Amino acid sequence: MGVRPLTRNGGTQVYQVAFSFMGVQCREVIARPHSKSNLAYCTSLRSEILGKIARGEFIYTDYFPDSNRAALFGHGTGKARTIRLVLEAYRDRTKSTLEASTWNPYRRDIENILVPRWGHMRLTQFTSADLRLWVGEQNLSLKRIRNILLPLRAVFDEAVEDGVLKTNPVAINLKKLVPIDKRTSDFKPSPYTVAELRTLLSNVPEPVRWAFQLWAFTGLRTGELVGLRWPRIDLVAKTIRVTETTTERVDKPRAKTAAGLRTIELLPAAIEAIQRMREHTQMGNDRFTVNPRGRRKDKAWDTNKLADAWERAHKGTGIVPRNPYQLRHTFASQLLSQGENPAFIAKLLGHKTIEMVTRTYGRWVSEGEKLGFDRPPRRYGMEPLWAGAKFTHNSHTAA
Protein backbone atom coordinates (compact mmCIF):
# COMPACT_ATOMS: atom_id res chain seq x y z
CA MET A 1 0.00 0.00 0.00
CA GLY A 2 1.14 3.53 -0.79
CA VAL A 3 3.63 2.36 -3.43
CA ARG A 4 2.53 2.25 -7.06
CA PRO A 5 4.53 1.36 -10.19
CA LEU A 6 4.19 3.89 -13.02
CA THR A 7 5.44 4.07 -16.59
CA ARG A 8 6.20 7.55 -17.88
CA ASN A 9 6.01 8.77 -21.46
CA GLY A 10 8.95 7.26 -23.23
CA GLY A 11 8.74 4.02 -21.28
CA THR A 12 10.70 5.05 -18.15
CA GLN A 13 9.66 2.94 -15.18
CA VAL A 14 9.37 4.56 -11.74
CA TYR A 15 7.58 4.08 -8.43
CA GLN A 16 5.25 6.58 -6.81
CA VAL A 17 5.38 6.71 -3.02
CA ALA A 18 2.37 8.25 -1.27
CA PHE A 19 2.11 9.40 2.36
CA SER A 20 0.48 12.10 4.48
CA PHE A 21 2.65 14.75 6.16
CA MET A 22 1.34 17.64 8.23
CA GLY A 23 -2.14 17.08 6.79
CA VAL A 24 -0.89 17.20 3.20
CA GLN A 25 -1.14 14.28 0.82
CA CYS A 26 2.30 13.83 -0.70
CA ARG A 27 3.29 11.78 -3.72
CA GLU A 28 6.95 11.48 -4.64
CA VAL A 29 8.68 9.54 -7.38
CA ILE A 30 11.50 7.02 -6.92
CA ALA A 31 13.39 6.48 -10.19
CA ARG A 32 13.84 2.71 -10.17
CA PRO A 33 12.76 0.12 -12.78
CA HIS A 34 10.00 -2.28 -11.85
CA SER A 35 11.19 -5.38 -10.03
CA LYS A 36 10.43 -7.29 -6.86
CA SER A 37 13.54 -5.98 -5.14
CA ASN A 38 12.83 -2.37 -6.06
CA LEU A 39 9.22 -2.70 -4.95
CA ALA A 40 10.48 -4.04 -1.62
CA TYR A 41 12.96 -1.13 -1.38
CA CYS A 42 10.27 1.50 -1.99
CA THR A 43 7.87 -0.18 0.46
CA SER A 44 10.59 -0.22 3.13
CA LEU A 45 11.47 3.41 2.41
CA ARG A 46 7.83 4.45 2.83
CA SER A 47 7.63 2.61 6.14
CA GLU A 48 10.77 4.42 7.32
CA ILE A 49 9.25 7.77 6.30
CA LEU A 50 5.99 7.00 8.13
CA GLY A 51 7.96 6.06 11.24
CA LYS A 52 9.87 9.35 11.24
CA ILE A 53 6.64 11.29 10.64
CA ALA A 54 5.10 9.58 13.67
CA ARG A 55 8.13 10.47 15.82
CA GLY A 56 8.31 14.06 14.51
CA GLU A 57 11.74 13.45 12.96
CA PHE A 58 10.92 13.62 9.26
CA ILE A 59 12.89 16.15 7.17
CA TYR A 60 11.58 16.31 3.63
CA THR A 61 14.90 17.13 1.99
CA ASP A 62 16.59 14.11 3.60
CA TYR A 63 14.54 11.89 1.30
CA PHE A 64 13.43 14.14 -1.55
CA PRO A 65 15.98 16.99 -1.81
CA ASP A 66 14.92 18.02 -5.31
CA SER A 67 11.20 18.14 -4.54
CA ASN A 68 9.41 21.46 -4.91
CA ARG A 69 7.11 20.36 -2.09
CA ALA A 70 9.98 20.61 0.44
CA ALA A 71 9.63 24.40 0.61
CA LEU A 72 5.96 24.00 1.63
CA PHE A 73 7.10 22.54 4.95
CA GLY A 74 10.00 24.91 5.48
CA HIS A 75 12.51 22.16 4.75
CA GLY A 76 14.27 23.88 1.88
CA THR A 77 13.77 26.19 -1.03
CA GLY A 78 12.45 23.62 -3.43
CA LYS A 79 14.44 22.01 -6.20
CA ALA A 80 18.12 22.19 -5.37
CA ARG A 81 20.12 24.52 -7.56
CA THR A 82 23.34 23.56 -9.25
CA ILE A 83 26.68 24.27 -7.61
CA ARG A 84 27.51 26.54 -10.54
CA LEU A 85 24.51 28.77 -9.88
CA VAL A 86 25.13 29.15 -6.15
CA LEU A 87 28.87 29.76 -6.60
CA GLU A 88 28.29 32.40 -9.26
CA ALA A 89 25.64 34.05 -7.09
CA TYR A 90 28.08 34.03 -4.17
CA ARG A 91 30.79 35.53 -6.37
CA ASP A 92 28.57 38.37 -7.56
CA ARG A 93 27.08 39.04 -4.13
CA THR A 94 30.40 39.33 -2.32
CA LYS A 95 32.12 41.64 -4.80
CA SER A 96 30.97 44.69 -2.86
CA THR A 97 31.54 43.19 0.59
CA LEU A 98 35.05 41.76 0.28
CA GLU A 99 38.38 43.44 -0.31
CA ALA A 100 39.67 43.07 -3.86
CA SER A 101 42.65 41.11 -2.52
CA THR A 102 40.19 38.53 -1.14
CA TRP A 103 37.49 38.63 -3.79
CA ASN A 104 39.69 38.30 -6.88
CA PRO A 105 41.29 35.00 -5.74
CA TYR A 106 37.80 33.73 -4.87
CA ARG A 107 36.58 34.67 -8.35
CA ARG A 108 39.51 32.97 -10.07
CA ASP A 109 39.12 29.77 -8.07
CA ILE A 110 35.36 29.68 -8.64
CA GLU A 111 35.67 30.18 -12.40
CA ASN A 112 38.80 28.11 -13.04
CA ILE A 113 38.58 25.28 -10.51
CA LEU A 114 35.30 24.86 -8.61
CA VAL A 115 32.76 25.39 -11.41
CA PRO A 116 34.61 23.27 -14.01
CA ARG A 117 34.89 20.44 -11.49
CA TRP A 118 31.48 20.42 -9.78
CA GLY A 119 29.38 23.14 -11.39
CA HIS A 120 27.09 20.65 -13.16
CA MET A 121 26.09 18.93 -9.90
CA ARG A 122 23.16 19.90 -7.71
CA LEU A 123 23.91 20.88 -4.15
CA THR A 124 22.10 17.80 -2.93
CA GLN A 125 24.21 15.48 -5.09
CA PHE A 126 27.58 16.58 -3.76
CA THR A 127 29.11 14.42 -1.05
CA SER A 128 32.25 14.39 1.05
CA ALA A 129 33.44 11.51 -1.13
CA ASP A 130 33.50 13.88 -4.13
CA LEU A 131 35.68 16.25 -2.16
CA ARG A 132 38.04 13.54 -0.92
CA LEU A 133 38.53 12.32 -4.49
CA TRP A 134 39.50 15.81 -5.67
CA VAL A 135 41.88 16.45 -2.77
CA GLY A 136 43.60 13.15 -3.49
CA GLU A 137 44.34 14.30 -7.03
CA GLN A 138 46.03 17.54 -5.96
CA ASN A 139 49.71 18.29 -5.48
CA LEU A 140 49.05 21.46 -3.52
CA SER A 141 49.77 22.65 -0.01
CA LEU A 142 47.11 22.28 2.66
CA LYS A 143 46.81 26.06 2.86
CA ARG A 144 46.22 26.39 -0.89
CA ILE A 145 43.57 23.64 -0.86
CA ARG A 146 41.77 25.33 2.02
CA ASN A 147 41.82 28.66 0.22
CA ILE A 148 40.38 27.14 -2.96
CA LEU A 149 37.54 25.54 -1.02
CA LEU A 150 36.56 28.64 0.97
CA PRO A 151 33.80 29.76 -1.45
CA LEU A 152 32.50 26.19 -1.77
CA ARG A 153 32.34 25.79 1.98
CA ALA A 154 30.54 29.13 2.27
CA VAL A 155 27.74 28.22 -0.16
CA PHE A 156 27.21 24.86 1.54
CA ASP A 157 27.04 26.61 4.91
CA GLU A 158 24.28 28.76 3.47
CA ALA A 159 22.49 25.67 2.15
CA VAL A 160 22.50 24.21 5.67
CA GLU A 161 21.20 27.48 7.12
CA ASP A 162 18.40 27.51 4.52
CA GLY A 163 17.40 23.95 5.31
CA VAL A 164 18.34 22.59 1.89
CA LEU A 165 20.95 20.33 3.47
CA LYS A 166 21.30 18.82 6.91
CA THR A 167 25.11 18.95 7.05
CA ASN A 168 27.94 20.59 5.12
CA PRO A 169 29.84 17.96 3.08
CA VAL A 170 32.85 20.30 2.75
CA ALA A 171 33.30 20.49 6.53
CA ILE A 172 35.75 17.62 6.79
CA ASN A 173 39.27 17.27 8.18
CA LEU A 174 41.38 18.12 5.14
CA LYS A 175 44.65 17.72 7.01
CA LYS A 176 44.28 13.94 7.05
CA LEU A 177 43.82 13.88 3.27
CA VAL A 178 46.95 15.85 2.39
CA PRO A 179 50.44 14.25 2.30
CA ILE A 180 52.61 15.12 5.29
CA ASP A 181 55.06 17.14 3.22
CA LYS A 182 52.19 19.35 1.99
CA ARG A 183 50.63 20.08 5.38
CA THR A 184 52.92 22.94 6.27
CA SER A 185 54.27 25.75 4.17
CA ASP A 186 57.74 25.18 2.77
CA PHE A 187 58.33 28.92 2.66
CA LYS A 188 61.51 30.17 4.26
CA PRO A 189 63.06 33.63 4.04
CA SER A 190 65.98 33.61 1.65
CA PRO A 191 67.56 37.05 2.01
CA TYR A 192 70.20 38.50 -0.25
CA THR A 193 73.64 39.64 0.76
CA VAL A 194 74.62 43.22 -0.05
CA ALA A 195 76.99 41.90 -2.71
CA GLU A 196 74.14 39.97 -4.34
CA LEU A 197 71.92 43.04 -4.21
CA ARG A 198 74.56 45.14 -5.90
CA THR A 199 74.94 42.57 -8.68
CA LEU A 200 71.23 42.20 -9.28
CA LEU A 201 70.41 45.89 -9.12
CA SER A 202 73.09 46.62 -11.69
CA ASN A 203 71.17 44.31 -14.05
CA VAL A 204 67.93 46.30 -13.69
CA PRO A 205 67.53 49.29 -16.05
CA GLU A 206 66.73 52.71 -14.73
CA PRO A 207 64.40 53.88 -13.36
CA VAL A 208 63.05 50.53 -12.10
CA ARG A 209 66.42 49.87 -10.43
CA TRP A 210 65.65 52.53 -7.83
CA ALA A 211 62.27 51.02 -7.01
CA PHE A 212 63.89 47.68 -6.20
CA GLN A 213 66.63 49.38 -4.19
CA LEU A 214 64.07 51.29 -2.14
CA TRP A 215 62.21 48.01 -1.58
CA ALA A 216 65.34 46.32 -0.26
CA PHE A 217 66.18 49.12 2.17
CA THR A 218 62.71 49.94 3.55
CA GLY A 219 61.01 46.53 3.79
CA LEU A 220 57.83 47.78 2.15
CA ARG A 221 55.12 45.32 1.18
CA THR A 222 54.58 44.90 -2.56
CA GLY A 223 51.33 46.87 -2.56
CA GLU A 224 52.90 49.60 -0.46
CA LEU A 225 55.71 50.03 -2.97
CA VAL A 226 53.31 50.11 -5.93
CA GLY A 227 51.02 52.55 -4.15
CA LEU A 228 53.76 54.84 -2.81
CA ARG A 229 53.25 58.52 -3.72
CA TRP A 230 55.83 61.26 -3.74
CA PRO A 231 53.94 63.39 -1.19
CA ARG A 232 54.50 60.59 1.37
CA ILE A 233 58.29 60.97 1.05
CA ASP A 234 60.01 63.57 3.20
CA LEU A 235 63.71 63.87 2.37
CA VAL A 236 64.18 66.63 4.93
CA ALA A 237 62.91 64.45 7.77
CA LYS A 238 64.33 61.37 6.00
CA THR A 239 61.10 59.41 6.34
CA ILE A 240 58.40 57.66 4.32
CA ARG A 241 54.83 57.74 5.57
CA VAL A 242 52.97 54.53 4.61
CA THR A 243 49.28 55.41 4.35
CA GLU A 244 47.96 53.49 1.34
CA THR A 245 48.46 50.39 -0.74
CA THR A 246 47.61 48.90 -4.14
CA THR A 247 46.19 45.38 -4.23
CA GLU A 248 44.95 43.43 -7.24
CA ARG A 249 45.43 46.62 -9.31
CA VAL A 250 43.07 48.52 -7.02
CA ASP A 251 44.38 51.57 -5.14
CA LYS A 252 43.28 51.73 -1.51
CA PRO A 253 43.49 54.98 0.46
CA ARG A 254 44.53 53.10 3.57
CA ALA A 255 47.23 50.76 4.76
CA LYS A 256 46.71 46.99 4.84
CA THR A 257 46.23 47.03 8.63
CA ALA A 258 46.19 49.59 11.42
CA ALA A 259 49.79 48.61 12.21
CA GLY A 260 50.61 49.09 8.53
CA LEU A 261 49.97 52.81 8.92
CA ARG A 262 53.49 53.82 9.90
CA THR A 263 56.48 56.06 9.38
CA ILE A 264 59.74 54.48 8.19
CA GLU A 265 63.04 56.16 8.90
CA LEU A 266 65.12 56.09 5.75
CA LEU A 267 68.54 54.49 5.58
CA PRO A 268 71.14 56.22 3.40
CA ALA A 269 70.81 53.52 0.74
CA ALA A 270 67.05 54.17 0.61
CA ILE A 271 67.60 57.93 0.36
CA GLU A 272 70.00 57.30 -2.52
CA ALA A 273 67.27 55.36 -4.38
CA ILE A 274 64.77 58.17 -3.84
CA GLN A 275 67.16 60.83 -5.04
CA ARG A 276 68.01 58.83 -8.17
CA MET A 277 64.31 58.29 -8.91
CA ARG A 278 63.34 61.97 -8.59
CA GLU A 279 64.42 62.94 -12.10
CA HIS A 280 62.43 60.06 -13.59
CA THR A 281 59.01 60.23 -11.96
CA GLN A 282 58.59 63.07 -9.48
CA MET A 283 57.47 65.66 -12.01
CA GLY A 284 55.41 63.44 -14.29
CA ASN A 285 53.36 61.36 -11.89
CA ASP A 286 52.57 61.31 -8.20
CA ARG A 287 53.57 57.63 -8.00
CA PHE A 288 57.10 56.95 -6.88
CA THR A 289 57.56 54.21 -9.48
CA VAL A 290 55.75 53.63 -12.76
CA ASN A 291 55.80 51.02 -15.49
CA PRO A 292 56.35 52.86 -18.80
CA ARG A 293 54.86 49.93 -20.67
CA GLY A 294 51.94 49.47 -18.31
CA ARG A 295 48.43 49.40 -19.74
CA ARG A 296 46.86 51.32 -16.90
CA LYS A 297 46.36 55.03 -17.40
CA ASP A 298 48.51 55.82 -14.36
CA LYS A 299 51.18 53.27 -15.44
CA ALA A 300 51.05 51.49 -12.07
CA TRP A 301 52.98 48.26 -11.67
CA ASP A 302 51.35 44.96 -10.87
CA THR A 303 52.86 42.10 -8.91
CA ASN A 304 53.51 39.84 -11.89
CA LYS A 305 55.30 42.51 -13.92
CA LEU A 306 57.54 43.39 -11.00
CA ALA A 307 58.34 39.71 -10.52
CA ASP A 308 59.21 39.37 -14.22
CA ALA A 309 61.58 42.34 -14.06
CA TRP A 310 63.33 40.95 -10.97
CA GLU A 311 63.59 37.47 -12.48
CA ARG A 312 65.37 38.89 -15.51
CA ALA A 313 67.91 40.54 -13.22
CA HIS A 314 69.08 37.09 -12.03
CA LYS A 315 69.95 35.80 -15.49
CA GLY A 316 73.63 35.13 -15.98
CA THR A 317 74.55 36.05 -12.39
CA GLY A 318 74.69 32.61 -10.81
CA ILE A 319 72.56 33.93 -7.95
CA VAL A 320 69.73 31.64 -6.92
CA PRO A 321 66.51 33.20 -8.27
CA ARG A 322 64.04 34.42 -5.67
CA ASN A 323 60.86 36.43 -5.95
CA PRO A 324 61.14 40.16 -5.22
CA TYR A 325 59.28 39.84 -1.91
CA GLN A 326 62.56 38.48 -0.58
CA LEU A 327 63.75 42.09 -0.66
CA ARG A 328 61.42 42.77 2.29
CA HIS A 329 62.84 39.71 4.05
CA THR A 330 66.35 40.90 3.27
CA PHE A 331 65.65 44.21 4.99
CA ALA A 332 64.36 42.48 8.13
CA SER A 333 66.91 39.68 8.37
CA GLN A 334 69.90 41.91 7.69
CA LEU A 335 68.98 44.31 10.49
CA LEU A 336 68.14 41.50 12.89
CA SER A 337 71.47 39.77 12.24
CA GLN A 338 73.15 43.01 13.27
CA GLY A 339 71.38 42.84 16.62
CA GLU A 340 68.52 45.26 15.96
CA ASN A 341 65.58 45.10 18.35
CA PRO A 342 62.83 42.74 16.98
CA ALA A 343 60.13 45.09 18.26
CA PHE A 344 61.66 47.92 16.23
CA ILE A 345 61.80 45.70 13.14
CA ALA A 346 58.15 44.70 13.63
CA LYS A 347 57.21 48.38 13.68
CA LEU A 348 59.17 49.10 10.51
CA LEU A 349 57.53 46.15 8.74
CA GLY A 350 54.01 47.14 9.85
CA HIS A 351 53.36 44.22 12.21
CA LYS A 352 51.29 44.75 15.35
CA THR A 353 53.44 42.45 17.50
CA ILE A 354 56.86 40.79 17.26
CA GLU A 355 55.29 37.33 16.91
CA MET A 356 55.46 37.37 13.11
CA VAL A 357 59.02 38.66 13.19
CA THR A 358 60.29 36.02 15.61
CA ARG A 359 58.45 33.22 13.80
CA THR A 360 59.58 34.24 10.31
CA TYR A 361 63.07 35.45 11.11
CA GLY A 362 63.86 33.40 14.20
CA ARG A 363 67.23 32.36 12.87
CA TRP A 364 68.39 35.96 12.53
CA VAL A 365 66.89 36.97 15.88
CA SER A 366 68.88 34.19 17.50
CA GLU A 367 72.10 35.28 15.83
CA GLY A 368 71.50 38.84 16.95
CA GLU A 369 70.99 37.77 20.55
CA LYS A 370 74.31 35.93 20.54
CA LEU A 371 76.02 39.23 19.82
CA GLY A 372 75.03 40.51 23.27
CA PHE A 373 75.06 44.20 24.15
CA ASP A 374 78.24 44.93 22.22
CA ARG A 375 76.54 44.94 18.89
CA PRO A 376 78.63 45.69 15.82
CA PRO A 377 78.08 49.04 14.11
CA ARG A 378 75.07 49.05 11.83
CA ARG A 379 76.17 48.40 8.28
CA TYR A 380 73.18 47.35 6.22
CA GLY A 381 71.98 50.22 4.07
CA MET A 382 74.22 52.77 5.78
CA GLU A 383 76.22 53.53 2.65
CA PRO A 384 75.04 54.48 -0.85
CA LEU A 385 75.50 51.60 -3.28
CA TRP A 386 76.64 53.78 -6.15
CA ALA A 387 78.74 56.48 -4.48
CA GLY A 388 80.42 58.49 -7.22
CA ALA A 389 78.77 56.50 -10.00
CA LYS A 390 77.09 58.33 -12.85
CA PHE A 391 74.23 56.93 -14.87
CA THR A 392 73.47 58.07 -18.34
CA HIS A 393 69.92 58.42 -19.54
CA ASN A 394 68.76 55.62 -21.78
CA SER A 395 65.49 54.30 -23.05
CA HIS A 396 65.81 50.87 -21.47
CA THR A 397 63.11 50.06 -18.96
CA ALA A 398 61.75 46.88 -17.53
CA ALA A 399 58.60 45.57 -19.10
N, C-alpha and C positions, 0 to 999 in steps of 0.2 A: 504493500500500500504506500502511496505517496511517491512512487518511482515509476515513471512511464517511459518506454522506449519510443523515440520519434525518429523520423527520417526527413531531413531537410531537403529543399530543392537542390538538385544536383546529386542526391543520393547519400549525403553525409549522414551517418548514424550517430545519434546522441541520446542521452537520457535526460529527462526532465524530473527534477526533484522538487516536490511541493511540501511546504510547511507553513505554519502560522507563527508570526513573530510580532509581538506588541500589537495584536489585533489586526495585523495586515496579512493577507494571504500572499505568500511569496512563492514564486516558481523560478528556479534557476536551472541552467543547463550545464551538464557535465559532458564534455566532449570525449566520449569513449564509444567504440563500436559495440554493437550488440553481441553479448555473449553471456554465458552463465556466470563467469567470474566477474565480469564488469557489472552485471546486475547485482551480484552479491556485494560488490564494493560500494555501489551507490546506495543500496539499502542500509549497509552498515554506516556509511557517512551520514545518511539522514537520521539514523538513530542517535549518532553522536551529537548532531546538531540539536535534536529534540532534547537530549539530556542536558546540554549546556543552556538551552533556553529555559528549561525547568529550574536550573540552579542559578540563573541570572548571570551566566558567564559567557554568553554568546556574543562574539564580535563579528559583525557581518564580513568585514574585509579579511578576516582570518581564513574564510572559506571561499568568498567570492570577491576578490579584490578589484576586479574590473567591472563589477556590477554597478549600474547607475542607481540601483535601489539603496546602496549603502549610505548615500548621503541623506536619504529619508530618515534614517535612524541616528544620524550624527556620527556615523562610523567612517566617515571619509568624504571625499568630494566627488564621488562618482567614479567613472572610469579612469583608471590610473593613466597619467600622462607619460610620455616617453622621457627618458633621461635627457635627451637632447633638448626638449622643450623647457624642462625645469632648469637645466644648466644655463641655457641661453637667457632665460628670464632672470636668473640670479645674476648673471653677468651684466645685463642691462640695468638691473635695479640697483646694483652696488656701485655703479660708475660714479655716482654723485656722493656716495657715502664713504668711500675708501680713498686713501691717498693713491696717487698715480703709481707710486713705487710698489704698492700692494696690488692694485687693481690690474695693472698691465700684465704682470706675471700670471695672475689668475686667468685673465682673458686668453693669453697664449696657451696655457695648459688646457683650458676648456676646449679651445678650438683645434688644437694640434694633437692632444692626447686623449682627453676624456670622452669627447663626442665621437671621434673616429672609433674608439674602442667599444663604448657602451651606449652611444646615443640612440641606437635603434631599439633598445630594450625599454620595456615599461618599468616604472619604479618597482612595481610588485614582482617583477621577474628576477630582479637582481638579487644575488645572494652573496654571502661571505665567501663562498667557494669561488665565485667569479673573481673576487678581489684577490684571493690567495693565489689563483692561477696567474693573474697579471703580475703580482709582486714577484713570483718565482721566475718570471721571464726577464726581470730587470737586472741591470748591472749598475745600479745607482746607489748612492748613499741613503741611509735611513732618513736623514734630514730632507733630502731631495724628494724622496717618495712621499713623505708626510706633507711636504709643501704642495706637491701635485694633487694630492687627494683632499686638500682643504676645501675647495669648492664642492666636491662630491659629498664630503661628509656634511657640509652645511645644508645642502638641499635634502639630504636624507633626514637630518635633524628636523627640518621643517615638515617633512612628510610624517614623521612621528608625532609632532605637535599637532598637526592637522587631523590625525587619526587615520591617515591612509595606511600607515604601517604601524606595527606594534613595537618593533625594535629597529635600530639602525644597523644595517649589515656592514657598514664601513667602520663601525666602532669595535675594532678588533685589535689585538696586540700585534702590531706590525714588527716590533723588535724581534720576535721569535721567528719571523719569516725571512729576515734579511741575514745574509752571511755575516759572520763575526767581524770580518775585516771591513764591512760596509756600515757597521753600526755607529761608528764614531767618525768624526771628520778627520781626514788625513792632512788638514791644513796646518802648516807650521810657518811662522815668520822666517823669511829668508832674506835678511837685510844685505845691502850692498856695503862694500868698503868704500872709502873716499876715493881710492884709486880706481875702483870699478866705476863709480859715478862719473869721475872725470873722463874716463874712456867712453862711456856710453853717451854722455852729454855732448861730447865733441862730435858724435855721429848724428846728432839731431840738428837739422837746419834751424836757423833763426826764422822767426821769433819763437818757435815752439820750444826751443832749447830752454828759454828762460822760464817757461811755464813748468817744465819738469824740474828745473833746479829749485824753483820756489816750492814745489811740492815736496821735494826731498828735504828741505830745510825749514819747513813749517809744520809738516805732518797733517796737512789738510785732508779731509775726505774728498773723494772724487767729485761729488756734487758741489762741495764747497769751493773747489778750485774752478770748476766750470762756471759757477755762479758768482765768482768774485768780481766786484766792481771797483773801479779806481777810487771812488769816494770813500771806500772802506779802508784805504791804505793811507797811513800817516807817516811819511818819511821823517818828519820833524820829531815826532814822538817815537818813531821806529816801532810801529805797531800795525797789526792788521785786526780789524774788527769783523768777526764772523757773525753775520746777521741773517744770511739767506743761503739757499742751496738750489741746485738744479737736479731734478730726478726724473728719469724717463722722459727727458727733453721738455720737462715742464718746470718753469721757474717758480720757486716758492719764496714769498717774502718773509721767511722765517727759517731759523736753523732747524736741523733734524730733530733735536731735543732741546729742552730747557738748558741742559748743561752744554749743548753745542753752541749756544749764544755766548761768545767769549772773545777776549782780546788776547792776541798772540804777540809776544815780544819778538821782534825780528833779530835773527842772527845776522852777522855781517854777510854771510854767503847768500842769505835770503834778500837782504838789501841790494846786493850786487845784481841779483836776478831782476828785481823790480826796476832798478835804474836802467838796466840794459833793455827792458821791455818798453820803457816809457816812449821812446822814439817810434815804436812800432804800432802801439795801440791806444796810447792815452788820449790822443787828439781825435781819433777817428771813431771811437766806440767806448762806451762806459765799461765794457767788460775788460778785465785784465788780459785775458787771452782769447783769441778768436781763431777759427779755422777758415782760412781764406777760400777753401774749396767747399765749405759747408753749404748745405742747401737751405738752411734756415735763413730768414731775413737778417737776423742779428749775428749770423755766422758762429753760433755757439757750438762748442764741441759736444760730442756724445761719447759715452764710455767706450764703445767699440772702436771708434776712430782714434781715440787716445791710445788704446791698447795696441792698435796696428802700428802707430807711429813709434811707440816704445819698443815693440817687437823688432821693427826694422833696425833700430839702433844697436841691437845685439849681434846682428849678422857680421860675421868675420872677426869678432872680438875674442871668441873663445870663452866668453862669460856665459854662465848658465842662464838661459832666458827665464825671466820672471815677469809677472804682470805688473803694471805700473803702481798698483796699490801697495807693492812692497816698498815704495818710496816713503809712504807713511810709516811703515814698520821700521824702515831704516832710521828715520828721524827718532822714533821712540827708543829703539834698541841701542843706538849709538849713544844717546844721552844717558840711558840707564847704565850702560857698561862703564861710563865715566863716573858713576856714583851719584847721578842726579836723583833727587827725591822722587819716588814713584807717585806721590800725591801731586807734585808739581807737573809731572809728565801727564797724569790723568787730566789735569786741568787744561793743559795745552792741547790735548787730543780731543777734548770735549766729552769726557766721561764723567759721570756723576760721582763715582767712587773709584778706588784703586783696584777693585776686584778684577775688572777686565784687564787692567795693565799687568797685574801680578800673574793672572792666568795665562795671558797671551805671551808675555815677555818674561816669564819666571826665570829663565836661564840668565838673562841679562841683569835682572834684579839681584839674583844670587851673586853674580860676579861683582856687581857694584858693592854689595854688602861686604864682600871679602876685602875690599880696599880700605875699609875702616874710615876713620875720620880724616886721615891724611889723603884726601882724594887728589888725584893728579889734576893739573890745570885743565880746564875745559878746552877741547880741541875741535870737536865736531862743529863745523859751520862757522868757526871763528875767524876764518881767513877767506877772502875772495878766491874763487877757483881760477880766475883768469886775470890776476893782477898784471897790469902792463900789456895785456893782449889787446889787439885791435881787430875788430871784425868789420869786414867790408860788406856793404849792402849787396844782396843778391836776390834773385827771384825764387830761390829754392825754399819751399815750405813743405811741411808734412801734410799728406793727404788725410 
